[in-house]
Amino acid sequence: MKRIVQLLIAVTVVAVLGGIYFTRAGHAPKNQPPLMEMNASALDGFQAEFNQTSASLRVILLLSPT
């Protein structure tokens, strides 16, 4: 019985720490603009910034969870 309780505590701790790790906000590397969430209100600013840098290589990567 004691071993089962220890196993349940260990699994709970791992699950909580994994949840914290995967739900925290991401951070951009130094000298890179911060990450931005794309939504309808941010689209105009994104388009303006994208069009300003037309002389350099630009990549848009769209990822979907499905």
VODRENBA-512734 format. One record per residue: residue number from 1; residue in three letters; x, z, y of N, C-alpha, C in turn. Coordinates in pm, 1 decimal, always signed. Atoms other than C-alpha are relative to their C-alpha. Example, Ala and Ser with C-alpha at 12.3 -4.5 7.8 and 13.67 -1.06 7.14 Angstrom:
2
SITE; seq; type; n_x; n_z; n_y; ca_x; ca_z; ca_y; c_x; c_z; c_y
SITE; 1; ALA; +89.0; +0.0; -119.0; +1230.0; +780.0; -450.0; +90.0; +0.0; +120.0
SITE; 2; SER; -82.0; -6.0; -119.0; +1367.0; +714.0; -106.0; -77.0; +73.0; +109.0
***
This chain:
66
SITE; seq; type; n_x; n_z; n_y; ca_x; ca_z; ca_y; c_x; c_z; c_y
SITE; 1; MET; +82.4; +0.0; -119.8; +0.0; +0.0; +0.0; +87.1; +0.0; +126.6
SITE; 2; LYS; -89.1; -6.7; -116.1; +286.1; +83.5; +238.7; +63.9; -137.0; +27.3
SITE; 3; ARG; -63.0; +131.5; -14.9; +444.6; -255.9; +174.6; -96.9; -101.2; +61.3
SITE; 4; ILE; +100.8; +90.1; -56.0; +120.1; -439.5; +255.2; -17.8; +25.4; +149.0
SITE; 5; VAL; +13.5; -34.0; -141.9; +89.5; -254.2; +586.2; +119.6; -52.6; +78.1
SITE; 6; GLN; -119.7; +51.2; -65.7; +448.3; -343.9; +675.5; -5.6; -152.3; +12.6
SITE; 7; LEU; +11.7; +144.7; -3.2; +383.7; -707.9; +589.2; -102.0; -43.9; +104.8
SITE; 8; LEU; +101.1; +32.8; -101.0; +67.7; -716.1; +802.1; +52.4; +22.4; +141.7
SITE; 9; ILE; -58.6; -26.2; -132.0; +254.2; -562.4; +1096.1; +100.2; -109.2; +34.9
SITE; 10; ALA; -99.4; +104.7; -25.4; +536.7; -816.3; +1060.7; -68.5; -132.9; +32.6
SITE; 11; VAL; +72.0; +124.7; -25.5; +292.7; -1108.4; +1043.7; -67.0; +4.5; +136.2
SITE; 12; THR; +64.2; -15.0; -130.7; +105.2; -976.1; +1347.4; +101.2; -14.4; +112.3
SITE; 13; VAL; -104.0; +8.8; -102.9; +425.8; -937.7; +1549.8; +46.6; -144.7; +15.5
SITE; 14; VAL; -43.3; +139.9; -6.5; +537.4; -1291.7; +1460.4; -107.9; -85.2; +64.8
SITE; 15; ALA; +108.9; +78.1; -58.6; +194.6; -1431.2; +1549.2; -11.2; +24.2; +150.2
SITE; 16; VAL; +8.1; -31.3; -143.1; +188.4; -1252.3; +1886.3; +116.5; -62.6; +74.9
SITE; 17; LEU; -116.5; +59.0; -66.5; +542.5; -1359.4; +1976.0; -8.1; -152.4; +1.7
SITE; 18; GLY; +18.0; +145.0; +2.6; +469.4; -1718.1; +1867.6; -104.1; -44.1; +100.8
SITE; 19; GLY; +103.0; +32.0; -98.3; +153.9; -1719.6; +2078.8; +52.0; +8.5; +141.8
SITE; 20; ILE; -58.8; -14.1; -133.8; +342.9; -1595.0; +2381.9; +94.3; -116.9; +28.9
SITE; 21; TYR; -97.4; +108.4; -19.1; +616.5; -1856.2; +2331.6; -69.0; -133.6; +27.4
SITE; 22; PHE; +63.2; +131.1; -11.5; +379.7; -2151.9; +2294.6; -102.0; -9.8; +112.4
SITE; 23; THR; +98.2; +6.8; -109.0; +139.7; -2057.5; +2575.4; +60.5; +20.7; +137.6
SITE; 24; ARG; -58.9; -18.0; -132.2; +385.6; -1986.5; +2854.2; +26.9; -135.9; +64.8
SITE; 25; ALA; -20.5; +124.2; -74.9; +436.2; -2247.4; +3123.7; +142.6; -50.6; -19.0
SITE; 26; GLY; -131.5; +60.6; +14.0; +725.3; -2490.8; +3090.9; +76.6; +3.0; +131.6
SITE; 27; HIS; -86.3; +0.5; -117.5; +1018.7; -2502.6; +3330.5; +84.2; -126.4; -0.9
SITE; 28; ALA; -82.4; +120.4; -12.8; +1200.1; -2808.2; +3456.8; +146.6; +40.3; +15.5
SITE; 29; PRO; -142.8; -27.1; -19.3; +1580.7; -2826.5; +3445.9; +36.4; -1.2; +148.3
SITE; 30; LYS; -48.1; +0.7; -138.4; +1783.6; -2774.9; +3762.6; +10.3; -143.6; +50.2
SITE; 31; ASN; -7.8; +129.9; -67.3; +1786.8; -3066.2; +4010.2; -109.0; -97.8; -45.3
SITE; 32; GLN; +113.6; +83.6; +40.6; +1456.7; -3196.0; +3870.1; -125.5; +59.8; +60.7
SITE; 33; PRO; +123.3; -54.7; -56.8; +1118.9; -3163.6; +4038.7; -78.0; +78.1; -106.4
SITE; 34; PRO; +74.4; -78.9; +99.2; +891.2; -2907.8; +3874.3; -104.7; -84.6; -72.5
SITE; 35; LEU; +101.9; +69.6; +77.0; +649.6; -3017.6; +3605.5; -132.7; +7.4; +73.2
SITE; 36; MET; +126.9; -0.2; -70.4; +308.6; -3113.9; +3731.9; -111.1; -38.1; -96.3
SITE; 37; GLU; +115.8; +29.4; +83.8; -30.3; -3116.7; +3568.3; -78.5; -113.0; +63.8
SITE; 38; MET; +72.2; +114.8; -53.9; -210.3; -3445.7; +3607.1; -150.2; +27.0; -4.0
SITE; 39; ASN; +145.0; -7.3; -11.5; -567.6; -3419.9; +3730.1; -40.3; -90.5; +115.8
SITE; 40; ALA; +48.3; +93.5; -102.2; -784.2; -3612.5; +3975.9; +57.7; +30.2; +137.5
SITE; 41; SER; -49.7; -34.1; -133.4; -658.4; -3422.1; +4281.2; +149.7; -28.6; +14.9
SITE; 42; ALA; -144.2; +23.1; -7.8; -288.8; -3472.8; +4195.2; +36.1; -147.9; -13.5
SITE; 43; LEU; -29.3; +140.0; +26.6; -318.8; -3844.7; +4122.3; +48.4; -75.9; +123.5
SITE; 44; ASP; -42.9; +69.6; -122.1; -284.7; -3963.3; +4484.8; +144.7; +32.2; +35.5
SITE; 45; GLY; -138.3; -39.1; -28.6; +34.0; -3765.1; +4541.0; +97.5; -59.4; -99.4
SITE; 46; PHE; -85.1; +59.3; +103.4; +177.1; -3887.6; +4212.3; +21.1; -148.8; +26.2
SITE; 47; GLN; -9.5; +144.0; -26.0; +101.5; -4249.5; +4299.1; +90.7; -27.6; +119.8
SITE; 48; ALA; -84.4; +19.5; -118.1; +265.1; -4217.8; +4642.3; +146.9; +23.9; -33.9
SITE; 49; GLU; -139.1; -29.6; +36.2; +579.8; -4058.0; +4498.6; +55.0; -106.5; -96.2
SITE; 50; PHE; -41.9; +104.0; +93.7; +594.1; -4316.1; +4217.3; +34.6; -128.0; +73.6
SITE; 51; ASN; -23.6; +123.6; -74.4; +573.4; -4605.2; +4463.9; +120.3; +9.8; +93.5
SITE; 52; GLN; -116.2; -17.2; -87.8; +849.1; -4458.7; +4687.3; +130.1; -30.4; -72.8
SITE; 53; THR; -124.9; +16.8; +75.4; +1107.1; -4487.3; +4410.3; +2.5; -132.3; -75.6
SITE; 54; SER; +8.9; +128.8; +69.9; +1055.4; -4854.4; +4327.2; +135.9; -62.5; -27.5
SITE; 55; ALA; -132.3; +57.6; +22.0; +1430.4; -4929.0; +4341.7; +67.8; +56.3; -125.1
SITE; 56; SER; -63.6; -59.8; +117.5; +1510.1; -4706.0; +4042.4; -91.1; -11.5; -121.6
SITE; 57; LEU; +74.2; +6.2; +124.7; +1401.9; -4694.5; +3680.4; -105.5; +110.2; -1.4
SITE; 58; ARG; +109.5; -97.0; +4.5; +1064.7; -4522.1; +3639.3; -66.4; -8.4; -136.3
SITE; 59; VAL; +64.9; -6.5; +130.3; +902.3; -4409.0; +3316.1; -117.0; +96.3; +9.2
SITE; 60; ILE; +115.8; -88.5; +10.6; +556.0; -4267.0; +3264.4; -28.0; +18.0; -147.6
SITE; 61; LEU; +23.6; -31.0; +140.6; +504.5; -4094.4; +2931.1; -130.6; +77.4; -8.6
SITE; 62; LEU; +129.6; -64.7; +17.5; +146.6; -4010.0; +2839.4; -10.3; +48.1; -143.8
SITE; 63; LEU; +12.2; -58.2; +133.5; +101.9; -3775.1; +2545.2; -141.3; +53.6; -16.0
SITE; 64; SER; +134.1; -47.0; +28.3; -228.9; -3692.2; +2385.0; +3.1; +86.3; -126.2
SITE; 65; PRO; -0.7; -86.1; +119.5; -298.4; -3411.4; +2137.9; -78.5; -59.7; -116.6
SITE; 66; THR; +79.5; +58.2; +109.9; -524.0; -3639.3; +1933.0; +57.2; -133.2; -41.5
***
